[in-house]
Amino acid sequence: MPGKSFEEQVREQLADLKMLPDDEVWKQVQASLQKTRKRRWVALSAVLLLFIATGMLWLLPLRSGNNETAAVVPQFKEIVPADMHKKDASKDSAIPAGRQPAVTGPVLSVEIAETYAPGREPDHVYTAAKKVAESKNLPVTSVKENEPIAAKTEPEKSSIAEEKRSAASINAADEVKIPATAPVSSSPAARNLTETISDTKTDSIQPAAATPVTTDTALPATVPVAASATKKKKSSSSWQWGLAAEIGMSGLKNQLSSGGFNPGSAIGPPTQIGPGNGGSAYAQPLQTDALAFSVQLQAAKLIDKKTGFRLSLGYDLYQTNIRAGSKINANLASNSNFTRLGMQDYFYLNTDSFTYRNNYHLVRVGVDVFTTFAAGKRLSIRPEAGAGMGFIVSTNGLHYSAADDVLYKNKSLFRKPQWDVAAGLDIGIGKQPAFWFGPHVQYYLTTLSGEENEPGHLFRGSFRLTYIFPRKR
């Protein structure tokens, strides 16, 4: 071959040769290209169990007390007018026997009715009345429940004593009442009885303003202190905070009733031949379900005793599996059709060589409505339904090109805002359950990809565990 160099002659001779490696060489090449995927679901499950165990050990002791605590406060009866006895103002004051308290000079003896067994009287029952008496240097005596009190009386006329003989003794637990206001009397005993006990909004005892009492007013033998009452403290916040975690399986569905998603099922059979496959037709890749995980912060508020709504903010991980083949550098491919795919420098052949896992990371905001039913004394059932919006923040998902029979990456083809609906059933144990658990499902109404031959929707079935934080006391 004159006029040609040795190198050119060799190239011409080798151009017509077709050297193909044997099957053993192809197996070694595929083994070298196959990437071993770590079992991420094992690590995620371990982290979830560790998180739940830590939360139970650290936060569960905080719920040892009730959310509502009872504070014992003294309570006092309102003073109202009693029987009035008309007498001549010019004569000495005549007070029925048994109704005039013991008076020594200007000092009034205040007697406290004790409604508890002797030796078991709690201090808070009569401490308030003692403060009033001690502030005025008044002697304080105790009287047992239902014990008649004999009052010290001044000498009075026999006609008055005969008329009021039935009132010689009274029950210490009875409510003795005097008018709130009355004209000034000339009786020394009546002028000295000027202190009353009033109840204030701060549950503290303050001496009331002096109240003059006339000679026509039946004076009390005792000023009883009412029994203590319980008062429930309201929670400082009406929102109930919680933390929820879910684990389950996710996948792509053409519709809610469909099984595994086939990217090529939405179009007819391909008419072109894939690269490197000779003259044989190719099969469509099939995507199967994989692990799903979610964690979210919740804030719930009751509308009534049983019904309420909940806001949530969290992170969702959806995964699907797809079978792929060898990874090919797109810059070395001779097929000019690959340039229109917008791929990231490489693609995968559509062969059944290894399992590729598509990961979809989303941030989701949602709202749910729930209602609670009692199923026995210590079991509660809470069905719920809601909706939300997720946003795809990151993904390594593959698209399928039916024209070229390859799998490739292109993040811009995914619809990042994803609208969804969700439903579930939670079960709680106890009067005020700290933990709720039950099955949940979630379905995205928005198609995952913008490609016409990829109409799949993300779907998840999972088991949720929710921990409710105790309210601040």
C-alpha positions in Angstrom: 0.0 0.0 0.0 2.2 2.8 -1.3 1.7 6.3 0.1 0.4 5.2 3.5 2.3 4.9 6.7 2.6 1.7 8.6 0.1 2.9 11.3 -2.5 3.7 8.7 -2.1 0.3 7.1 -2.6 -1.4 10.4 -5.7 0.7 11.2 -7.2 -0.2 7.8 -6.6 -3.9 8.4 -8.1 -3.9 11.9 -11.1 -1.7 11.0 -13.0 -4.7 9.5 -12.3 -7.0 12.5 -15.0 -7.5 15.2 -13.4 -8.6 18.4 -15.9 -9.5 21.0 -15.0 -10.7 24.6 -16.5 -13.9 25.9 -19.3 -14.1 28.5 -16.8 -14.4 31.4 -15.3 -11.0 30.6 -18.7 -9.4 30.6 -19.5 -10.8 34.1 -16.3 -9.4 35.5 -17.1 -6.0 34.0 -20.6 -5.9 35.4 -19.3 -7.0 38.8 -16.8 -4.2 38.8 -19.4 -1.6 37.9 -22.0 -2.8 40.4 -22.2 -0.6 43.6 -23.0 -2.3 46.9 -25.7 -0.3 48.6 -25.6 0.0 52.4 -28.6 -1.2 54.3 -29.8 2.3 55.4 -33.0 1.0 56.8 -31.1 -0.9 59.5 -29.4 2.3 60.6 -32.6 4.3 60.5 -34.4 1.7 62.6 -31.7 1.7 65.2 -31.8 5.5 65.4 -35.6 5.4 65.8 -35.5 2.8 68.6 -32.7 4.7 70.4 -34.7 8.0 70.1 -37.9 6.4 71.5 -36.1 4.7 74.4 -34.3 7.9 75.3 -37.5 9.9 75.3 -39.3 7.4 77.5 -36.5 7.3 80.1 -36.0 11.0 80.2 -39.5 12.5 79.8 -41.8 9.9 81.2 -41.0 10.7 84.9 -42.3 14.3 84.2 -45.8 12.9 83.9 -45.9 11.4 87.3 -48.2 14.1 88.5 -51.5 15.1 87.1 -51.8 18.0 84.6 -54.3 19.7 86.8 -53.3 20.2 90.4 -55.7 21.0 93.2 -54.9 23.9 95.5 -56.7 24.0 98.9 -57.9 27.5 99.7 -60.0 28.6 102.6 -63.5 29.8 101.7 -65.8 32.0 103.8 -69.5 32.5 103.8 -71.1 35.8 103.0 -72.7 37.6 106.0 -76.4 38.3 105.7 -79.0 39.9 108.0 -80.4 37.8 110.8 -83.6 38.2 112.9 -84.1 41.7 114.2 -85.7 42.3 117.7 -87.3 45.7 118.2 -86.5 47.2 121.6 -86.7 50.6 123.2 -83.5 52.5 122.4 -83.8 54.4 125.8 -83.5 51.1 127.8 -80.4 49.0 128.2 -79.4 46.7 125.4 -81.1 43.4 125.6 -79.5 40.5 123.7 -81.0 37.0 123.7 -79.2 34.5 125.8 -76.8 32.2 123.9 -76.3 34.8 121.1 -74.0 37.3 122.8 -70.2 36.5 122.6 -68.1 36.6 125.6 -66.7 40.1 126.0 -64.0 41.1 128.5 -63.6 44.9 128.4 -62.9 45.9 124.8 -61.7 42.5 123.7 -63.8 40.2 121.5 -63.4 36.4 121.8 -63.6 34.8 118.3 -64.5 31.1 118.3 -63.6 28.9 115.4 -65.8 26.0 114.4 -63.6 23.0 113.7 -65.2 20.5 111.3 -62.5 17.8 111.7 -61.9 15.1 114.2 -60.0 16.1 117.4 -56.3 15.8 116.8 -56.6 15.8 113.0 -57.4 19.4 112.4 -55.4 20.8 109.4 -53.8 24.1 110.0 -55.3 25.8 106.8 -58.8 25.5 108.2 -58.5 28.0 111.0 -55.1 29.7 110.3 -56.9 32.4 108.3 -59.3 33.2 111.2 -56.4 33.2 113.7 -54.6 35.9 111.6 -57.6 38.2 112.0 -57.9 37.6 115.7 -54.1 37.9 116.4 -54.0 41.2 114.4 -56.5 42.6 116.9 -55.1 40.8 120.0 -58.3 38.7 120.2 -58.2 35.4 122.1 -59.0 32.4 120.0 -60.8 29.2 121.3 -61.7 26.0 119.4 -65.1 24.4 119.4 -65.8 20.8 118.3 -68.3 20.1 115.6 -72.0 20.1 116.6 -71.1 21.1 120.2 -73.5 23.7 121.8 -71.8 26.9 122.8 -73.0 28.6 126.0 -72.5 32.3 125.7 -71.8 34.6 128.5 -74.6 37.1 128.9 -75.2 40.2 130.9 -78.1 40.5 133.3 -81.3 41.2 131.5 -85.0 41.4 132.3 -86.9 38.3 133.0 -89.4 39.0 130.2 -86.6 39.1 127.6 -85.0 35.9 129.0 -88.4 34.1 128.9 -89.0 35.2 125.3 -85.5 34.0 124.0 -85.1 30.9 126.2 -85.2 28.6 123.1 -82.1 30.4 121.8 -80.0 29.6 124.9 -77.6 27.4 122.8 -76.8 27.2 119.2 -74.9 24.7 117.0 -71.3 25.7 116.3 -71.5 24.5 112.7 -74.7 26.6 111.9 -74.3 29.7 109.8 -74.7 32.7 112.1 -75.3 35.9 110.1 -75.5 39.6 110.9 -76.5 42.5 108.7 -73.8 44.1 106.6 -74.7 47.6 107.8 -76.7 48.9 110.8 -77.1 52.0 112.9 -74.7 52.6 115.8 -75.8 51.0 119.1 -75.2 52.1 122.7 -74.5 48.6 123.9 -70.8 48.1 124.9 -70.8 44.5 123.7 -72.3 45.5 120.3 -69.8 48.3 119.9 -66.9 45.9 120.5 -68.1 43.4 117.9 -66.8 45.2 114.8 -64.6 42.7 113.0 -65.8 40.5 110.1 -64.0 38.0 107.9 -64.2 38.6 104.1 -63.0 36.6 101.2 -60.8 38.3 98.6 -59.9 37.3 95.1 -56.3 36.5 96.1 -57.5 33.9 98.7 -55.8 36.0 101.5 -57.6 37.0 104.6 -57.8 40.7 105.5 -59.8 42.3 108.3 -63.0 44.0 107.0 -64.1 47.5 107.8 -65.8 48.0 111.2 -69.5 47.2 111.1 -71.6 48.7 113.9 -74.4 46.5 115.2 -77.7 47.7 116.8 -79.2 46.3 120.0 -82.0 44.9 117.8 -79.6 42.6 116.0 -79.1 39.0 117.0 -75.3 38.8 117.6 -73.5 35.6 116.6 -71.9 33.4 119.2 -69.2 32.3 116.7 -67.8 33.3 113.4 -67.5 29.9 111.6 -64.9 29.2 109.0 -66.3 27.2 106.1 -64.8 23.9 104.9 -61.9 24.1 102.5 -62.6 23.8 98.8 -60.5 22.6 95.9 -59.7 24.8 93.0 -58.3 23.6 89.7 -55.5 25.5 88.2 -55.9 26.1 84.5 -53.0 25.2 82.3 -50.8 28.1 81.2 -51.2 27.1 77.5 -54.1 25.6 75.6 -51.7 24.0 72.9 -50.6 20.5 73.4 -47.1 19.7 71.9 -45.9 16.4 70.8 -43.3 14.5 68.7 -44.2 11.8 66.2 -42.1 9.3 64.3 -43.2 6.9 61.5 -41.6 4.0 59.8 -43.1 1.9 56.9 -43.0 1.3 53.2 -43.2 3.7 50.3 -43.5 3.4 46.6 -44.9 4.9 43.3 -48.5 4.3 42.3 -50.3 5.1 39.1 -53.4 5.2 41.3 -54.4 4.2 44.8 -55.4 0.7 43.8 -52.3 -0.1 41.5 -49.4 -2.2 42.5 -45.7 -1.6 41.6 -45.2 1.3 39.2 -44.0 0.6 35.7 -42.6 3.8 34.0 -43.4 2.5 30.5 -46.9 1.4 31.2 -48.3 4.8 30.3 -47.1 4.7 26.7 -47.1 2.1 23.9 -44.2 -0.3 23.2 -41.0 1.4 22.1 -40.2 1.3 18.4 -36.5 2.1 18.6 -33.6 -0.2 19.7 -31.6 0.6 22.8 -27.8 1.2 22.5 -25.7 -1.9 22.6 -28.5 -4.4 22.6 -28.3 -5.6 19.0 -31.7 -6.2 17.3 -33.6 -7.4 20.3 -36.5 -5.5 22.0 -36.1 -4.3 25.6 -38.3 -4.7 28.7 -39.6 -1.9 30.8 -38.0 -1.3 34.2 -40.2 -2.0 37.3 -40.1 0.1 40.5 -40.9 -1.6 43.8 -41.6 -0.4 47.3 -38.8 0.4 49.8 -38.3 1.8 53.3 -40.0 5.1 54.4 -39.3 7.2 57.4 -40.7 10.4 58.9 -40.3 12.6 62.0 -42.5 15.6 62.8 -43.2 18.2 65.6 -46.9 18.6 66.4 -49.0 21.2 68.1 -52.6 20.2 68.9 -55.6 22.3 70.2 -59.0 21.1 71.3 -62.1 22.6 69.8 -64.3 20.8 72.4 -63.8 17.9 74.8 -63.3 15.3 72.1 -62.6 17.1 68.8 -59.5 19.1 67.9 -57.0 20.0 65.1 -53.3 19.6 64.9 -50.5 21.4 63.0 -47.3 19.6 62.1 -43.9 20.3 60.6 -41.5 17.5 59.7 -39.2 15.6 57.5 -40.2 12.7 55.2 -38.0 10.2 53.4 -39.6 8.2 50.5 -37.7 5.5 48.7 -38.3 3.2 45.7 -36.2 0.4 44.2 -35.5 0.0 40.5 -33.3 -2.5 38.6 -30.6 -0.9 36.5 -27.5 -1.9 34.5 -24.1 -0.6 33.7 -23.2 3.0 34.2 -22.2 4.7 31.0 -20.4 8.0 30.5 -22.7 10.1 28.3 -19.9 12.0 26.7 -18.5 8.8 25.2 -21.9 7.7 23.9 -22.4 7.8 20.1 -26.2 8.1 20.2 -27.0 11.8 19.6 -30.4 11.4 21.2 -28.8 11.4 24.7 -28.0 15.0 24.5 -31.7 16.0 24.8 -32.2 14.2 28.1 -30.3 16.8 30.1 -28.5 14.0 32.0 -25.7 14.6 34.5 -22.8 13.2 32.4 -23.9 9.5 32.7 -26.8 7.1 32.4 -27.6 3.5 33.3 -28.5 0.8 30.9 -31.9 -0.8 31.3 -30.7 -4.2 32.3 -31.3 -6.3 35.4 -27.8 -6.0 36.9 -28.3 -4.4 40.3 -30.9 -2.6 42.5 -30.8 1.1 42.4 -32.6 3.0 45.2 -34.3 6.3 44.5 -34.4 8.6 47.5 -36.8 11.5 47.9 -36.2 13.9 50.8 -39.2 16.2 51.6 -40.0 18.9 54.2 -43.8 18.8 54.9 -46.3 21.1 56.6 -49.7 19.6 57.4 -53.0 20.0 59.3 -55.1 17.2 60.7 -58.6 17.0 62.3 -59.2 14.3 64.9 -61.8 13.1 67.4 -61.4 10.9 70.4 -63.6 8.0 71.5 -63.4 6.2 74.8 -63.2 2.4 74.4 -63.3 1.4 78.1 -62.0 3.0 81.2 -58.3 3.2 80.1 -58.4 2.9 76.3 -58.9 5.8 73.8 -59.3 5.6 70.0 -58.6 8.7 67.9 -59.3 8.6 64.1 -57.9 11.5 62.1 -57.7 12.9 58.6 -55.8 15.8 57.0 -53.9 17.3 54.2 -50.5 18.9 53.7 -47.8 20.1 51.3 -44.4 18.6 50.9 -41.4 20.1 49.2 -38.7 18.0 47.6 -35.4 19.4 48.9 -33.1 16.7 47.5 -33.3 13.5 45.4 -31.2 11.0 43.4 -34.2 9.6 41.5 -33.8 8.2 38.0 -36.0 8.9 35.0 -36.6 6.4 32.3 -36.3 7.2 28.6 -38.6 4.9 26.6 -37.1 6.1 23.3 -33.5 5.3 24.3 -34.1 2.5 26.8 -31.8 4.1 29.5 -32.2 5.4 33.0 -30.8 8.9 33.7 -30.8 11.7 36.3 -32.4 15.1 35.8 -33.6 16.9 39.0 -35.3 19.6 37.1 -38.0 17.2 35.8 -39.4 16.5 39.3 -42.3 18.6 40.6 -40.9 19.9 43.9 -44.2 21.1 45.5 -46.2 18.0 46.4 -49.8 18.2 47.7 -51.0 15.2 49.8 -53.9 13.7 51.8 -53.4 11.6 54.9 -55.5 9.5 57.3 -54.8 7.3 60.3 -56.0 5.7 63.5 -54.2 6.3 66.9 -54.7 4.3 70.1 -53.9 5.6 73.6 -53.7 3.8 76.9 -54.6 5.6 80.2 -56.8 8.5 81.2 -54.4 11.0 79.8 -52.2 9.0 77.4 -48.6 10.0 77.0 -48.1 7.8 73.9 -50.3 7.3 70.9 -49.6 4.6 68.3 -51.4 3.3 65.2 -51.4 2.8 61.4 -51.3 5.8 58.9 -51.4 6.2 55.2 -50.3 9.1 53.0 -50.9 9.7 49.3 -49.5 12.6 47.2 -52.0 14.0 44.7 -49.3 15.6 42.6 -47.4 13.5 40.1 -43.8 13.0 41.0 -42.3 13.7 37.5 -43.2 16.2 34.8 -42.6 13.6 32.1 -45.8 12.3 30.4 -44.6 8.7 30.6 -44.0 8.9 34.4 -47.4 9.6 36.0 -46.5 8.0 39.3 -47.6 9.3 42.7 -45.7 8.9 46.0 -47.5 6.6 48.5 -46.7 5.5 52.0 -48.2 3.1 54.5 -46.6 3.4 58.0 -46.8 2.8 61.7 -46.7 6.0 63.8 -45.7 6.5 67.4 -46.5 9.9 69.1 -45.2 11.2 72.4 -47.2 14.0 74.1 -45.2 16.5 76.1 -46.6 17.2 79.6 -48.1 20.7 80.1 -46.3 23.2 82.3 -47.8 23.4 85.8 
